[in-house]
């Protein structure tokens, strides 16, 4: 063991976890660094508990590893043995260690995997420090980089990166229906100037292009798209109840501001067995696009077109949401405030 004295602020003990050899040395397996700050508001015993738990979660301490004796830790750190004993008792109560009579304190072999958000967070923190240690970076550099991340302001808006203006409006409409968190859209060419405070989003087919222009380290959320085939098959199988039953022999309207929506809808409907002559397709960007739609049993449309004031009032509307349920869950997760976790 090696004791590193950092003055009155903290002391660090480097422990070599392993079994003693015949010559009395300790076979190194996982180095565990313990440090204590006597001036901290956190009690010493709690500092001990936290560091041991993090070492277990990160794999630095494995089931069956023996912890230093109470007397050894107390002597090395010049702290009261009762303080060490209190930490070890807490570890045992929490199920992390076991006290083997006459032998010492060991990491339990049946320690449960983390289940609470706090335990899972500890596991990620432990993994981070383990990875950083393997990089052999100076401690000052690590502290500076972590401080930068902590000091960075939290994101204040979603940034949809999509060069197709009409598709961008549809996505933003759906995002606005999912969350009230501010969202705006930009083209691929404009995105690097709008990243401050943003959570970047894009559709799957553009992920590679967007990543190529984003700075390294910027997280990009890829929005999963709903299966048009699955949505349509489910609707036809149920007789499209929103339209009052079967669509056989009835006119069906398709309206959208996005031309590709019209092409895809026509392709899918015809492939599903509907008569091409029963489809009335309307590009909502054009003047008089509502013409003929009032004669249909219903209109398949996107979320943006469904909300425009000029949408025909008579026929039933069936809105196809582009964003899959998984995308909705992901959006809510990334905008959820930490206090709500």
N, C-alpha and C positions, 0 to 999 in steps of 0.2 A: 504494500500500500504506500501511497505517496501523499503527503499533506502539503498543500500549497496555501500559504498564508497571504491573504490579500489585504491585510490590515484590519482595522476595526469594523469595516463594512461587511466583509464576508470572508469565508474560508472554504476551500474546495478540497475534497478528498477523492482521490482517484482509486477506485476499487477494482481489483481484478477478480472477476467472478469465475470460479472454477474449483477444482479439487487439488489438494496438496499432494505433491509428489514425495518420493522417498527421501529426497534431500531437503525437504521442508519448504521448497519453493511452491508458488501457486501457478498452476497451468492456466495461462490466459485463454479465455474464451470470449467474453464480452466485457469491455471496459465500461464501468458505470461511474459517472461523475456525480458526486453529491456536493452541493454547496448550500451554505446556510448564511443568512443575513441576520445577525443578532439585533440590528436596529430596525428591522422590518416590523410592520404591524401584524404580520402573519406569524402566529406562534411557531417556535422551532419544531415542535412535534408535528405540526401540520405541514411544514416545509418538507420534513422527512417523508411523511405519508405520500404527499403529492409526487415527489421525485421517484420513490420506489414504484408507485402505480404507473407512472409514465414509462419507467424502464421495463416493467412487465408488458405493458401494452405495445411497446416498440420492439419487443423481442430481445432487448439487451439483457434482461433477466428472464430465464426460462424456468419452467416447472422443475423443481428439485434443486435449484440453486440456493446456496446458503447465504444468508445475510450476515454482516459483521455482528459480533456479539454486542450486547448492550454496553459492557465495560469498555470494549475497544472503541466504539463510536464516541462514548462519553470522554474517554481519555484523549482521543485524537482531536476532538473539536472543543475540548474544555467546556463541555456542557454537562448538566446534571444527569446522572443515570436515569432518574425518574422521567426526565423529558424523553429520552430514547425509548424507555419502556412504554410510555404513553403512546408514542407513535407506533410501536410494534403491536400493542394491544388493539389499536384502531385498525391496523392493516389486517389483523386476524379477524376482528369483528366484521370487517367488510368482505371477508372471504378471499383476500389476496394471498395470505400467508398462513402457515401453521407452525405452532410451537411444539417441537418434538422434545419430549422430556429428556434432559441430560445431553441433548445434542445441539439444540439451537433453533433458530428461526429459518424456515425454508419457504420458498415460493410454492404455493399449492399446485399440485399436478392437475387438479380439476377446476382451476380458476375459470370462471365463466367468461365468455366473450362479452364485450361491451354491448349494452342494450339501451341505456338511457342516452339522451342527446349529450349530456355532460360527459359521459364515459366515451362516447364516440368522438367528441371533440378532443378529449385528452389523447385518444389514440392517434388522431391526425396530427396533433401537436408533437407527440412523441416521435411519430414517423418523420416529421419535418426535421426535428433536431438530429435524428439518426442520419438522415440523408445529408444534412449540412456537415455533420462531423466527418463523413467520408470524403467531403470535398476538400478538407484541410484548409479552409478559408480562415483568415485572421478573425478573432472574436470581434474586433472593432468594426470590421466590414459587415459582419453578420448583423450586429446590433444596428448599424446605420441603415442597412437595407430593410430590416424589419420595421424600424422606426418610420421609414418612408411609407411603407404600406399601411401602417396603422394611422399615420397622419393624413393619408390621402382621403379626401372627402368621399362620402358614400355616393353611389350613382344617383342621379336625380331624374333620369329619363331613359326610355328605351329608344334605340336608334335602329330603325329598319333600313337596311342597305339593299335597295332594289332599284334598278335603272328603269324598269318598265313602270311608267307613271300610273297607268290604270290598275295594274296588279298591285302596286304600292298602296293605292287608295283602298282596295279591297282588304288587304292585310291590315292596314291601320284601322279600318272599320271593325274588323273582327277583334283586334287587340283591344280596342276601346270598349267592346262588349264584354271582354274577359276581365279587364282591370282598369281602374281609374288612374293608374300610374301614368304620368305623362309619356307620350310617345310621339315621335316624329319620323319622317322618312327622308332619305337622301339617295342620290344615285351613287354608283360605285366611284365615279370620278370625284364626287364631293365629300365622301365619307371621312377622309383623313382630317378634314378641317372641322369636323363636328364631333370628335370623339371625347372631348372633355366632359366628364360626368355622365358618360353614356354606357349603356349595356347594348353592344352591337347584336343585331339579329339578321338572319338571312334565310332564304329557302335552300333546301338541300342541293339543288343543281348548281348553286352559285357559291357553295362553301369554299371550294378551292380558289376561285377568283378573288373572293373577299379576303381570305387569309393572306393572299399574296400581297395585298396592299395595306393590311393592318400592321401596326408596329408589333414587334416580338413581345410576347407576354400578355397581349390583350385577349381577354376571353371572348369567344364568339359563340353565340347561341344559335344552333341550327333548328329552324322551325319545321317540325315534321308535318307532312301534308296528308290529308285524309284520302283514303282510297275511293276514287269516284266509282269504280266498278262495284266495290262492296256496298257503298251507299245506295247505288241505283238498284242493285239486285235485291237488297233488303226492302227498298221501297216498292218495287214491282211485286215482290213476293207477298207483301202485306196489302196489295191493292191500292197503294198510295192513299191511306186513310185521310190525309189532309185534303184530298180532292174528292172525297166522298165515295171511294170505291175504285173499281177497275177503270183503266184508261183505254181499254180496247174500243176502237171505233170513235174515239174522241180526239179533238185537236189539242195538242200540247204546245205551249209557248216556251221559248227559251230566250231570255233577255240578259244582256250584260254589257258593261262598258269595256270589258276586256275581250278583244276578238278571239283570243285563244280559248276562252271559256266556251264560246259558241261552237268552235270547231270540235273541242273535246266532247261537249255535251251531245252534239249531233252524232259523232262517231259512236259514243257509248250507247245512246238510245237505239240507234239502228242495229248495232251489234246485239242488243238485248231483244231484238225481234219487233220493234215498233216500225210501223209503216213510215218511210221517209216523207210521204205526202201529208202525214198527220202532224208534222212539225212546223212550227212558225218561228223562225229565228230572227231576232232583232238586235242590231247593234245600237245600244243606248246612247252612243256618242252622236248618232245621226239624228237630224231633224225628223219629226214625225215617227219616231221609232215605235210608238205605242200602237200604230195602225194594225188592226187585225188581231191584236192580242186579247181584246175584249170578247172575242168569240171562242176563246180557248177554255178548256176545263180547268186549267191551272197553268202557272208560269214557273218554270225552274229558273232561278236567278242567283246571283252572288249577293253577299251581305251588303255591299255598298249600293248596288242597283235597287235592292229591295227597299232601301230607305229614302230614295229620292222622291220629292213631292209629286213628280209627274208619273209615278208608277200607276198603272191602271187599277182602279178601285174594285172592279167587278170580279175578275177571276181570282181564284185562290193562288197564293204564292207558296212555293216550296224552295226554301233557301238552302243552297249547298254551301256549307262552311268549309273553306279550304283548309283551315288549321285542324289537325288531328287532335284527339283528346290528349295525347301525350304532349303536344305543343302547349296546350292550355295549362296542363299541370306544371310544365317547365317554366312558363311565363309567371305563374303565380308564385312559384318557388323563388325565382330570382328577384322578384320585386317585394317579397315579404320582408317586413322590417325585422331586425334581429330580436326585438322584444317579443315578437309573436311566435318565435320558434319554440 
